Amino acid sequence: MTHARITIDRDFQVADVPHRLFGSFVEHMGRCVYTGIFEPGHPTADERGFRADVLELVREMGPTVVRYPGGNFVSGYRWEDGVGPVDERPVRIDGAWHTIETNAFGLHEFVDWARAADVEVMEAINLGTRGVEEARALVEYANHPGGTHWSDLRRRNGAEDPFGIRLWCLGNELDGPWQIGHKTAHEYGRLAQEAAKAMKLVDPSIELVAVGSSNRQMPTFGSWEHTVLTHAYDEVDYISMHAYYQEHDGDVRSFLAEAVDMDEFIDGVVATIDAVKAAGGHRKQVDISFDEWNVWYQTGLDTDDQPHRVQESWRTHPRLIEDAYSVTDAVVVGTFLHSLLRHGDRVRIANQAQLVNVIAPIRSEEGGPAWRQASFWPFARMSRMARGRILRLAVSSSTAPTKRYGDVDEVDAVATWDEERGRLALFLANRSLEDDADVAIDLHGLAARALLSAEVLAVPEGGDRHSANTLDAPDRVGLRSLERVGIEDGAVRLTLPPLSWSAVEVEVTRS
């Protein structure tokens, strides 16, 4: 059996739980928008074409902010194409994903959908093929009350009141050669600085995210962030991070430990931000927007000469990267959420990519049903239960060797304390493929009074680590009661099944 001892001290706190940490992402890619969140004529669609079955699952999952409209898509996107009468909107080719974009869904539709879903809009602007004037104009269109060209156009298009979008991304992955409008760090840093200045002259209340490295393996990682922030530190509020992971060649133990890489990635970006802050004598603090993260099986997607491109005929909303997530994937997703929460003092925004169909926790079929993937559950429970303050844990766990990361703790955990409600939320993963994990949680400054809930996601009866939810079996993988958990002498004792992720809520008082 695997063993772990976790020590929690009430006074050892990281930060408040960031409201925007549990974000998601809607891109005009594949079937995320069309037949995902938007499908006029679907049996559940409302008068706006929004799928009510998908909206219900989104509300259950609980994202707080959703990034839109891309992604790679945004670097060739004209936002003006997606406003105004739908029958007058132009049909365009999208070079990023080699598809046809009808523009039947655009900014107004997304703002209406976001309000229906009760999420904040995080709008990305095109700094690939466009620049300062287009960025400034979009802020005026979205946020200015009226009496100007762009704001009055919004009103004529049916939105009398401003959208009030506060959070903006200054482009997407422009360090990547695959990106339309790819730039050097100096080129992008200057452009981001000038676009940010112009946007904030229109609306000083907005918050801006500069583009960071597309992933940790980029040859310019580190130097890109340093150069961009050297130019734009005073004008931006966040710098972005993107990371996708998958199981390679059956190396499941390294895959289950990928949160170790995420931890190190975050620490490296924090160090770079703070180095620029110190060197420049800046007083403000720039934080991190981890606005793309997930498990993504990219094998077979790329070609040698055109990475991150899908080579097929021009079509509208084709099926792209509709991964079916297994128990193994869901446990890994849970540990990614742990990593983000552990770093909640600096990672203030995070967006799981994407929301529906495209590497998503929610799947839907055109004209048919929608269902939860296995990866839905860790996000849904953490977005609901993680409240108050993030606690800094001391974890002593059995370890297991991995090819990529050496010896790694078999038990990974994070916790939050909601003092007002008297709730301690514990989130735990057992990475062992074979053994139960016996976990003792010692509390200092807090006393456990009652167990409120305890759920676990694990291999279903008769299944294996590859078990997943599908159209024909949408409920095969889910949460069940965690049976072996209890309170002894004010502390928590529990046993986690192999390859599992658990959420436990305990009533606590100060001691």
C-alpha positions as CSV (number, residue, x, y, z in Angstrom):
1,M,0.0,0.0,0.0
2,T,1.0,3.6,-0.7
3,H,1.2,5.9,2.3
4,A,1.1,9.6,2.7
5,R,1.0,12.1,5.5
6,I,-0.3,15.6,4.8
7,T,0.1,18.4,7.3
8,I,-2.2,21.4,7.1
9,D,-1.6,24.5,9.2
10,R,-4.3,27.2,9.2
11,D,-1.7,29.9,9.2
12,F,0.3,28.6,6.2
13,Q,-1.7,30.2,3.4
14,V,-0.9,30.8,-0.3
15,A,-3.5,33.3,-1.4
16,D,-7.2,33.7,-1.9
17,V,-8.8,31.3,-4.4
18,P,-8.8,33.3,-7.7
19,H,-12.3,33.5,-9.0
20,R,-10.9,33.3,-12.6
21,L,-8.8,30.2,-12.0
22,F,-11.7,28.0,-13.2
23,G,-12.0,29.3,-16.7
24,S,-12.6,27.7,-20.1
25,F,-12.1,28.5,-23.7
26,V,-14.4,28.7,-26.8
27,E,-12.6,28.9,-30.2
28,H,-14.0,28.9,-33.7
29,M,-12.4,25.5,-34.2
30,G,-14.0,22.2,-35.2
31,R,-17.4,21.8,-33.5
32,C,-16.8,23.9,-30.4
33,V,-19.1,26.8,-31.5
34,Y,-21.2,25.3,-34.3
35,T,-23.1,22.2,-33.0
36,G,-21.3,22.7,-29.7
37,I,-22.7,25.7,-27.9
38,F,-24.6,27.0,-30.9
39,E,-27.0,24.9,-33.0
40,P,-30.1,26.5,-34.3
41,G,-32.7,23.8,-35.0
42,H,-31.5,21.5,-32.3
43,P,-34.3,20.1,-30.2
44,T,-33.1,21.9,-27.1
45,A,-32.1,25.2,-28.9
46,D,-33.6,28.5,-27.7
47,E,-34.6,31.3,-30.0
48,R,-31.0,32.4,-30.2
49,G,-29.7,29.0,-31.3
50,F,-28.0,28.2,-28.0
51,R,-28.1,24.5,-27.0
52,A,-29.9,24.3,-23.7
53,D,-28.5,20.8,-23.0
54,V,-25.0,22.1,-23.4
55,L,-25.7,25.3,-21.3
56,E,-27.0,23.1,-18.5
57,L,-23.8,21.1,-18.4
58,V,-21.7,24.3,-18.6
59,R,-23.5,25.7,-15.6
60,E,-23.0,22.4,-13.8
61,M,-19.3,22.4,-14.6
62,G,-19.0,25.9,-13.3
63,P,-16.5,27.9,-15.4
64,T,-16.2,31.5,-14.3
65,V,-14.6,33.1,-17.3
66,V,-14.4,31.9,-21.0
67,R,-11.8,33.0,-23.5
68,Y,-13.0,33.8,-27.0
69,P,-12.7,33.6,-30.1
70,G,-9.3,31.9,-30.2
71,G,-6.7,30.5,-30.2
72,N,-4.9,30.2,-33.5
73,F,-8.2,31.3,-35.2
74,V,-8.0,34.8,-33.8
75,S,-4.7,35.6,-35.6
76,G,-6.5,35.8,-38.9
77,Y,-9.9,37.0,-37.7
78,R,-11.7,40.2,-38.6
79,W,-14.0,40.9,-35.6
80,E,-16.2,43.1,-37.8
81,D,-17.2,40.0,-39.8
82,G,-19.1,38.7,-36.8
83,V,-21.3,41.6,-36.1
84,G,-24.3,43.1,-37.8
85,P,-27.2,41.3,-39.6
86,V,-26.3,37.6,-39.9
87,D,-27.4,37.3,-43.5
88,E,-25.0,40.1,-44.4
89,R,-21.9,38.7,-42.8
90,P,-19.2,37.5,-45.1
91,V,-18.1,33.8,-45.3
92,R,-14.4,33.5,-44.9
93,I,-11.7,30.8,-45.1
94,D,-9.9,30.2,-41.8
95,G,-6.3,29.3,-42.5
96,A,-5.5,28.4,-39.0
97,W,-7.7,25.3,-39.0
98,H,-8.3,25.0,-42.8
99,T,-12.0,25.4,-42.5
100,I,-14.8,27.7,-43.7
101,E,-16.1,30.3,-41.2
102,T,-19.7,31.4,-41.8
103,N,-19.6,34.1,-39.1
104,A,-23.2,33.2,-38.1
105,F,-21.9,33.4,-34.6
106,G,-19.9,36.4,-33.5
107,L,-19.3,38.9,-30.7
108,H,-22.9,39.7,-29.9
109,E,-23.9,36.1,-29.9
110,F,-21.0,35.1,-27.6
111,V,-21.8,37.9,-25.1
112,D,-25.4,36.8,-25.0
113,W,-24.3,33.2,-24.5
114,A,-21.8,34.1,-21.8
115,R,-24.6,36.0,-19.9
116,A,-26.8,32.9,-20.2
117,A,-24.0,30.7,-18.9
118,D,-23.1,33.2,-16.2
119,V,-19.5,33.5,-17.2
120,E,-17.2,36.5,-17.7
121,V,-16.0,37.2,-21.3
122,M,-12.2,37.1,-22.0
123,E,-11.9,38.6,-25.4
124,A,-8.8,38.0,-27.6
125,I,-7.8,40.5,-30.3
126,N,-6.0,39.8,-33.6
127,L,-2.4,41.0,-33.4
128,G,-1.3,38.6,-36.2
129,T,-2.7,40.2,-39.3
130,R,-4.0,43.3,-37.6
131,G,-2.8,46.0,-35.2
132,V,-3.2,48.9,-32.9
133,E,-6.2,50.6,-34.7
134,E,-8.3,47.4,-35.0
135,A,-7.6,46.6,-31.3
136,R,-8.6,50.1,-30.2
137,A,-11.7,50.1,-32.3
138,L,-12.9,46.7,-30.9
139,V,-12.6,48.1,-27.3
140,E,-14.6,51.2,-28.4
141,Y,-17.2,49.0,-30.0
142,A,-17.6,46.7,-27.0
143,N,-17.2,49.1,-24.1
144,H,-17.9,52.7,-25.0
145,P,-21.4,53.9,-24.0
146,G,-22.2,55.7,-27.3
147,G,-21.9,58.8,-29.4
148,T,-18.9,57.6,-31.4
149,H,-18.6,55.7,-34.7
150,W,-17.9,52.2,-33.2
151,S,-20.1,52.4,-30.1
152,D,-23.0,53.7,-32.2
153,L,-22.5,50.8,-34.6
154,R,-22.8,48.4,-31.7
155,R,-26.1,50.1,-30.7
156,R,-27.4,49.9,-34.3
157,N,-26.5,46.2,-34.2
158,G,-28.9,45.7,-31.2
159,A,-26.8,46.2,-28.1
160,E,-27.8,49.6,-26.6
161,D,-25.6,49.1,-23.5
162,P,-21.9,48.4,-23.5
163,F,-20.7,44.9,-23.2
164,G,-18.3,45.9,-20.4
165,I,-15.6,43.4,-21.3
166,R,-12.8,43.8,-18.7
167,L,-10.3,41.1,-19.7
168,W,-8.5,41.1,-23.0
169,C,-5.8,38.9,-24.6
170,L,-3.2,40.8,-26.8
171,G,-3.1,38.1,-29.5
172,N,-2.3,34.4,-29.4
173,E,0.9,32.3,-29.6
174,L,2.7,34.8,-31.8
175,D,6.1,33.2,-30.8
176,G,5.0,30.1,-32.9
177,P,6.1,29.8,-36.6
178,W,2.7,28.2,-37.2
179,Q,0.8,31.3,-36.2
180,I,-0.6,33.7,-38.8
181,G,1.5,36.8,-38.3
182,H,4.3,35.1,-36.3
183,K,6.6,37.7,-34.8
184,T,9.9,38.0,-33.0
185,A,9.8,38.8,-29.3
186,H,10.9,42.4,-30.0
187,E,8.3,42.9,-32.8
188,Y,5.6,41.5,-30.6
189,G,6.7,43.3,-27.5
190,R,6.5,46.7,-29.1
191,L,3.2,45.9,-30.8
192,A,1.7,44.7,-27.6
193,Q,2.9,47.8,-25.8
194,E,1.4,50.1,-28.3
195,A,-1.9,48.2,-28.6
196,A,-2.2,48.1,-24.8
197,K,-1.7,51.9,-24.6
198,A,-4.3,52.6,-27.2
199,M,-6.8,50.2,-25.7
200,K,-6.5,51.6,-22.2
201,L,-6.9,55.1,-23.6
202,V,-10.3,54.0,-24.7
203,D,-11.1,52.2,-21.5
204,P,-8.7,52.5,-18.6
205,S,-10.5,49.8,-16.5
206,I,-9.6,46.9,-18.8
207,E,-7.0,44.2,-17.9
208,L,-4.6,43.0,-20.5
209,V,-2.8,39.7,-21.1
210,A,0.4,39.7,-23.1
211,V,1.3,36.6,-25.1
212,G,3.9,34.3,-23.4
213,S,5.5,31.2,-24.9
214,S,3.3,28.7,-26.6
215,N,4.9,26.0,-24.5
216,R,7.9,25.3,-22.3
217,Q,9.7,23.5,-25.2
218,M,9.8,26.5,-27.4
219,P,13.5,27.4,-28.2
220,T,12.7,31.0,-27.2
221,F,11.0,30.1,-23.9
222,G,12.2,32.4,-21.1
223,S,13.9,34.9,-23.4
224,W,10.5,35.6,-25.1
225,E,8.8,36.5,-21.8
226,H,11.8,38.6,-20.7
227,T,11.9,40.6,-24.0
228,V,8.1,41.1,-24.2
229,L,7.8,42.2,-20.6
230,T,10.9,44.5,-21.0
231,H,8.8,46.4,-23.6
232,A,5.3,46.1,-22.1
233,Y,5.6,45.5,-18.4
234,D,3.9,48.8,-17.4
235,E,1.1,48.4,-19.9
236,V,0.0,44.8,-19.2
237,D,-1.4,43.0,-16.2
238,Y,-0.7,39.3,-17.1
239,I,1.4,37.2,-19.3
240,S,0.0,34.0,-20.7
241,M,1.1,30.4,-20.5
242,H,0.0,27.4,-22.6
243,A,0.6,23.7,-22.0
244,Y,-0.8,20.5,-23.4
245,Y,0.2,17.0,-22.3
246,Q,-0.4,13.5,-23.5
247,E,0.7,9.9,-22.8
248,H,3.7,8.9,-24.9
249,D,4.5,5.4,-26.0
250,G,2.6,3.8,-23.0
251,D,4.7,5.7,-20.4
252,V,1.7,6.1,-18.1
253,R,3.8,6.8,-15.0
254,S,5.4,9.8,-16.5
255,F,2.0,10.9,-17.9
256,L,0.5,10.8,-14.4
257,A,3.4,12.9,-13.2
258,E,3.0,15.7,-15.8
259,A,1.9,18.2,-13.1
260,V,5.5,18.2,-12.0
261,D,6.3,19.8,-15.3
262,M,3.4,22.3,-14.9
263,D,4.7,23.3,-11.5
264,E,8.2,23.9,-12.9
265,F,6.8,25.7,-15.9
266,I,4.9,28.1,-13.7
267,D,7.9,28.6,-11.4
268,G,10.1,29.5,-14.4
269,V,7.6,32.1,-15.7
270,V,7.2,33.7,-12.2
271,A,11.0,34.0,-11.9
272,T,11.2,35.7,-15.3
273,I,8.4,38.1,-14.5
274,D,10.1,39.0,-11.2
275,A,13.5,39.4,-12.8
276,V,12.0,42.0,-15.3
277,K,10.2,43.7,-12.4
278,A,13.4,44.0,-10.4
279,A,15.6,45.1,-13.4
280,G,13.1,47.7,-14.5
281,G,12.4,49.1,-11.0
282,H,8.7,48.4,-11.5
283,R,6.3,48.6,-8.6
284,K,3.2,46.9,-10.0
285,Q,3.0,43.1,-10.1
286,V,2.4,41.2,-13.3
287,D,0.7,37.9,-12.8
288,I,0.0,34.8,-15.0
289,S,-2.9,33.9,-17.2
290,F,-2.6,30.2,-17.9
291,D,-5.2,30.5,-20.6
292,E,-4.7,27.2,-22.4
293,W,-4.1,23.9,-20.7
294,N,-5.3,20.4,-21.0
295,V,-4.6,16.8,-22.1
296,W,-4.4,16.8,-25.9
297,Y,-3.4,13.8,-28.0
298,Q,-1.6,15.5,-30.8
299,T,0.0,12.4,-32.3
300,G,-1.1,12.3,-35.9
301,L,-2.4,15.8,-36.0
302,D,0.7,17.5,-37.3
303,T,2.6,17.2,-40.5
304,D,6.4,17.7,-40.8
305,D,6.1,21.0,-42.7
306,Q,3.0,22.4,-41.1
307,P,2.8,21.8,-37.4
308,H,-0.5,22.4,-35.6
309,R,-2.4,22.3,-38.9
310,V,-5.1,19.9,-40.0
311,Q,-4.8,19.0,-43.6
312,E,-8.2,18.3,-45.1
313,S,-10.6,19.9,-47.5
314,W,-12.3,23.3,-46.7
315,R,-15.4,22.5,-44.7
316,T,-17.6,24.2,-42.1
317,H,-17.2,22.9,-38.5
318,P,-15.5,19.6,-39.2
319,R,-14.7,17.2,-36.4
320,L,-11.3,18.2,-35.1
321,I,-9.4,16.7,-32.1
322,E,-12.5,15.3,-30.4
323,D,-10.5,13.3,-27.8
324,A,-12.4,10.8,-25.6
325,Y,-11.0,11.2,-22.1
326,S,-10.3,8.2,-20.0
327,V,-10.0,7.6,-16.2
328,T,-6.3,8.1,-16.6
329,D,-6.7,11.5,-18.4
330,A,-9.2,12.6,-15.7
331,V,-6.8,11.9,-12.9
332,V,-4.1,13.9,-14.8
333,V,-6.5,16.8,-15.3
334,G,-7.2,16.8,-11.6
335,T,-3.5,17.1,-10.8
336,F,-3.2,20.0,-13.3
337,L,-6.0,21.8,-11.3
338,H,-4.0,21.1,-8.2
339,S,-0.9,22.7,-9.7
340,L,-2.9,25.8,-10.8
341,L,-4.4,26.1,-7.3
342,R,-1.1,25.7,-5.6
343,H,0.2,28.7,-7.5
344,G,-2.9,30.8,-7.0
345,D,-0.9,33.6,-5.7
346,R,0.5,34.2,-9.2
347,V,-1.7,32.2,-11.5
348,R,-4.8,34.4,-11.3
349,I,-6.5,33.3,-14.5
350,A,-6.6,29.8,-16.1
351,N,-8.6,28.4,-19.0
352,Q,-9.0,24.8,-19.8
353,A,-9.0,24.4,-23.5
354,Q,-11.6,23.9,-24.8
355,L,-15.2,23.8,-23.5
356,V,-17.2,21.6,-25.9
357,N,-16.2,18.9,-28.4
358,V,-12.6,20.1,-29.1
359,I,-10.4,18.4,-26.5
360,A,-13.3,19.2,-24.1
361,P,-14.9,18.1,-20.9
362,I,-18.3,18.3,-22.6
363,R,-19.2,16.5,-25.8
364,S,-22.3,16.9,-28.0
365,E,-23.7,15.4,-31.2
366,E,-25.3,17.4,-34.0
367,G,-29.1,17.0,-33.5
368,G,-28.4,14.6,-30.7
369,P,-27.4,14.5,-27.0
370,A,-24.7,16.1,-24.9
371,W,-22.7,14.4,-22.2
372,R,-19.9,14.8,-19.6
373,Q,-16.5,13.4,-20.3
374,A,-14.5,11.8,-17.4
375,S,-12.4,15.0,-17.3
376,F,-15.6,17.0,-16.5
377,W,-15.7,15.9,-12.9
378,P,-12.5,17.2,-11.3
379,F,-13.2,20.7,-12.8
380,A,-16.8,20.6,-11.7
381,R,-16.0,19.7,-8.1
382,M,-13.1,22.1,-7.7
383,S,-14.9,25.0,-9.3
384,R,-17.7,24.5,-6.7
385,M,-15.8,23.5,-3.6
386,A,-12.5,25.5,-3.7
387,R,-13.4,28.6,-1.7
388,G,-11.7,31.0,0.6
389,R,-7.9,30.6,1.1
390,I,-5.5,28.2,-0.5
391,L,-3.5,26.4,2.2
392,R,0.2,25.5,1.8
393,L,0.5,21.7,2.4
394,A,3.4,19.7,3.6
395,V,3.1,16.3,1.9
396,S,5.2,13.3,2.7
397,S,4.3,10.5,0.4
398,S,5.6,7.2,-1.0
399,T,7.3,7.8,-4.3
400,A,7.5,5.9,-7.6
401,P,10.1,6.2,-10.4
402,T,9.2,7.8,-13.7
403,K,11.3,8.0,-16.9
404,R,10.8,11.8,-17.3
405,Y,10.7,13.2,-13.8
406,G,12.5,10.8,-11.5
407,D,10.9,9.8,-8.3
408,V,7.5,11.4,-7.9
409,D,5.0,11.5,-5.0
410,E,2.3,8.9,-5.5
411,V,-0.2,11.1,-3.7
412,D,-0.7,14.7,-4.9
413,A,-3.0,17.1,-2.9
414,V,-4.2,20.6,-2.5
415,A,-6.6,22.2,0.0
416,T,-8.7,25.3,0.6
417,W,-10.2,26.8,3.8
418,D,-13.4,28.8,3.8
419,E,-13.4,30.3,7.2
420,E,-16.7,32.0,6.8
421,R,-18.5,28.7,6.1
422,G,-16.3,26.6,8.3
423,R,-15.3,24.3,5.3
424,L,-12.1,22.6,4.5
425,A,-12.0,21.3,0.9
426,L,-9.4,18.6,0.1
427,F,-8.5,17.4,-3.4
428,L,-6.3,14.3,-3.7
429,A,-4.9,12.1,-6.5
430,N,-3.5,8.6,-6.1
431,R,-1.1,8.1,-9.0
432,S,-0.4,4.5,-8.2
433,L,-1.7,2.1,-10.8
434,E,-1.9,-0.8,-8.4
435,D,-2.1,0.2,-4.8
436,D,-4.5,1.9,-2.5
437,A,-3.1,5.0,-0.7
438,D,-3.5,5.3,3.0
439,V,-3.5,9.0,3.8
440,A,-3.3,10.7,7.2
441,I,-4.2,14.4,7.2
442,D,-3.0,16.2,10.4
443,L,-4.6,19.6,11.1
444,H,-2.9,22.5,13.0
445,G,-5.0,25.4,14.0
446,L,-8.1,23.6,12.7
447,A,-10.2,20.8,14.1
448,A,-12.3,18.5,11.9
449,R,-15.9,18.2,13.2
450,A,-17.8,16.4,10.6
451,L,-17.4,14.8,7.2
452,L,-19.7,16.7,4.7
453,S,-18.9,14.9,1.5
454,A,-16.4,12.5,0.0
455,E,-16.4,11.5,-3.7
456,V,-13.9,9.6,-5.9
457,L,-13.3,9.1,-9.6
458,A,-11.7,5.8,-10.3
459,V,-11.7,2.8,-12.6
460,P,-15.4,1.7,-12.9
461,E,-16.4,-1.8,-12.0
462,G,-15.5,-4.1,-14.9
463,G,-13.5,-1.4,-16.6
464,D,-9.8,-0.4,-16.8
465,R,-7.7,2.8,-16.9
466,H,-8.8,3.4,-20.5
467,S,-12.5,3.5,-19.6
468,A,-14.2,6.6,-20.9
469,N,-17.7,8.1,-21.4
470,T,-19.1,7.8,-25.0
471,L,-22.3,8.5,-26.9
472,D,-23.4,5.0,-26.2
473,A,-22.2,4.9,-22.5
474,P,-22.3,8.5,-21.3
475,D,-22.1,7.7,-17.6
476,R,-19.5,4.9,-17.5
477,V,-17.0,7.1,-15.7
478,G,-18.1,9.4,-12.9
479,L,-17.9,10.2,-9.2
480,R,-18.9,7.7,-6.6
481,S,-18.9,7.7,-2.8
482,L,-15.4,7.5,-1.2
483,E,-16.1,4.8,1.4
484,R,-12.9,4.6,3.5
485,V,-12.8,8.0,5.0
486,G,-13.3,9.3,8.5
487,I,-12.4,11.7,11.3
488,E,-10.2,10.6,14.2
489,D,-9.2,12.9,17.0
490,G,-9.9,16.0,14.9
491,A,-7.8,14.8,12.0
492,V,-8.8,13.2,8.7
493,R,-7.9,9.6,7.7
494,L,-8.8,8.2,4.3
495,T,-7.9,5.5,1.8
496,L,-7.7,6.3,-1.9
497,P,-8.2,3.6,-4.5
498,P,-5.5,3.1,-7.2
499,L,-5.5,5.6,-10.1
500,S,-8.1,7.9,-8.6
501,W,-9.0,11.5,-7.9
502,S,-11.0,12.5,-4.9
503,A,-12.8,15.6,-3.5
504,V,-13.5,15.7,0.3
505,E,-15.3,18.4,2.2
506,V,-15.0,18.6,6.0
507,E,-16.6,20.9,8.6
508,V,-13.8,22.5,10.6
509,T,-13.4,25.0,13.4
510,R,-10.5,27.0,14.7
511,S,-8.5,25.2,17.4
